[in-house]
Amino acid sequence: MIKMKTFELNEKIRNLSPYEPVTGECSIRLDANESCFDLPEEIKMKIAAEIQNVQFNRYPDPNAKDLCNAFANYYNISPELVTAGNGSDELISIIINAFLMKGDKIVITQPDFSMYRFYSEISEVVCVNINKSSELSIKIDNLIEVVKSEDARAVIFSNPCNPTSRGLKAEDVVTLINSVDALVVLDEAYMDFWDESLLDTVEEFDNLIILRTASKAAGMAALRLGFAIANPKLTRVIRSVKSPYNVNTLSQVAGTVVFNEREYLEKCKRTILSSKKALYNDLVSLARKNKNKIIPIEGVSNFVLLKTSLAKVIYAFLQNNGISVKLMDDYLRISAGTQHENKVLINALKEFFK
Ligand SMILES: *Cc1c(COP(=O)(O)O)cnc(C)c1O
């Protein structure tokens, strides 16, 4: 008789905690920091027209040239510095695999975007954690010291930070980049909502890679488009390690159309920011009326963080009312929604505190 073998997961990922996106039937989705605006009909029609010309039997352009040009043009940088990815998620994985080896150290601050740890662990890279202060900020001197003393190969963090919504000034990030030999991976997923980007200066550094995404301010989460921006030398490495056809043609075409819609994108950004402000103000007045059982943190991105020991019960209450937010220990992360969505949320919270 043939003995049946049990197929098992390899050792390195046995303890991996999977990313668990919020699923289910919530009609108000404020859990993933997406833009609250779908593309308008008129832009969708332009995309549809472009898609008519796609040759579906052919592989995509491996360099996503038109897309990178449109992205670079929108941000006023050189397309030679840009690599497109299947979401910035893919680029995080590519960068870790391209620049670090098994056992190398990467410095991660906590809390931060969970994918940094996820891809590091899959690649058997050692995560060195730095806990943020109680005000959830990064102490740059401390970060530099840890990168040096641990002899880390890389440091990765989001600025503005998901989930804290706090931001580091560009000059502090420059101090970090200049003080370490390690590769600095600066995830600017939310920088469209703030003004401390290093995109303009990326070429001046030999150890900086900036990540950008089309999933947040640009409102294209469905397409899975991310970008790595770095000097030509680093860009050559990233391009040579990525899988050749990583960004499908339909996403390339749609992304190209949308990044050429400057006015539309700028308008969305402004509207989302004022929606965030309104949401924050409503939460502040709700907090005042309820003995500060919730503490709203405004931050510099498109979401508000709520600190509250009631996080779990509020989360469940909202879920039961068809509203999804992100729960993290004693915090709730709430993305800015449309006026209507914000109102439904605030009304539900009023109901909760009644
Ligand atoms: C949402 C988010 C991303 C975006 O990832 P994509 O794969 O491009 O959708 C990257 N970094 C951070 C910190 C994020 O919050």
The ligand as a Gaussian input file, in Angstrom:
#p B3LYP/6-31G(d) Opt

LIG

0 1
 C       -3.269000      51.190000       1.704000
 C       -1.821000      51.206000       1.915000
 C       -0.965000      50.825000       0.900000
 C       -1.527000      50.520000      -0.451000
 O       -1.316000      49.269000      -0.866000
 P       -1.725000      48.876000      -2.352000
 O       -1.196000      47.514000      -2.432000
 O       -1.059000      49.833000      -3.290000
 O       -3.213000      48.971000      -2.441000
 C        0.383000      50.858000       1.124000
 N        0.879000      51.271000       2.296000
 C        0.078000      51.675000       3.288000
 C        0.662000      52.176000       4.546000
 C       -1.295000      51.642000       3.128000
 O       -2.096000      52.008000       4.133000

